Amino acid sequence: MLREEWPEPLVKDIARRRAIFVIGSGVSRHALGADGSTRPPVWKGFLRDAAERFPRNRDTEHIHRAIDDGDLLHACEWLKNRYDEDWTTYLRHRFTDPRYTPGRLHDLIALLDTRVVFSLNFDDIYENKSREIYEASQFTKNYSDADVCEFLRNDARYVVKVHGNLASPATLIFTQEDYARARIKHSLFYSAFDAALMTHTFLFIGCGYGDPDVNLLLENQAFSFQPGSVNPHYFLTAEDIADDMKRSLRKNRNLKTLCYDKVDDEHTGLISAIEQLHSKVTDSRSALLENANW
């Protein structure tokens, strides 16, 4: 459950479909493979597993140390180089081959029906669940698509793949170089992302706060306005984030931290928190129907 009440402005924006969810590997983690036990790895765990192919010695110590220190972009770049042509095969082995089935969390996020969901994940677990519910009214776009910006004005439902997907491995964004190249080559998408930040309330679910692209866009916008002049975006986490970090996230990225109790290692507390949010949004939408104040 959430340790405090869900903020009313966020509930109202979701009810009016004026919110965008950003989902990370913590959401995919709630899926199960066909064997009934395998779960998609979170990003740091994925890199640790990938590094196990190489013995920890003088030649690889810097990779393990980078993972331990949270320097995940460099660790990923070095691992990608070492895997060479096996990299795509390994990615699909971890994210596609287990045939993951969406979990209750995916169902709840889809039922909240925010119209636009930005996915930081390479897998297609969430979009499969959303497509199951909304069928022909949902479209999936990659950051590299020429028409990706249509999510801003079209009335359909969209899942936007911020880092690409495994159907097109060459477009996956992994390394610092990938981020820099994408920002230049696909600047239209980042302009659309920036526009969405100005017109919608974002809720980050199952994400870390270290994604370089997202941080850059949040920081650019945060310093474009007077402090406190615009409503915050929201970052949902079970981590025991220090109060100083919470203040920094609010000041530098206009992110308000919302904490939930994870309950167990599978973070079932996140499901309870989103169930609570779903109930509040449903009530808010019922009120909108009664007063027609759309």
Buried (B, 14 or more C-beta within 10 A) or exposed (E): EBEEEBBEBBBBBBBBBBBBBBBBBBBBBBBBBEEEEBBBBBBBBBBBEBBEEBEEEEEBEEBBEBBEEEBBBBBBBBBBEBBEEEBBEBBBEBBBEBEBBBBEBBBBBBBBBBBBBBBBBBBBBBBBBBBEBBEEEBBBBBBBBEEBBBBBEEEEBBBBBBBBBBEEBEBBBBBEEBBEEBBEEBEBBBEBBBEBBEEBBBBBBBBBBEBBBBBBBBEEBBEEEEEEEBEBBBBBBBEEBEEEEBEBBBEEBBBBBBBBBBBEEEBBBBBBBBBBBBEBBEEBBEEBEEEEEE
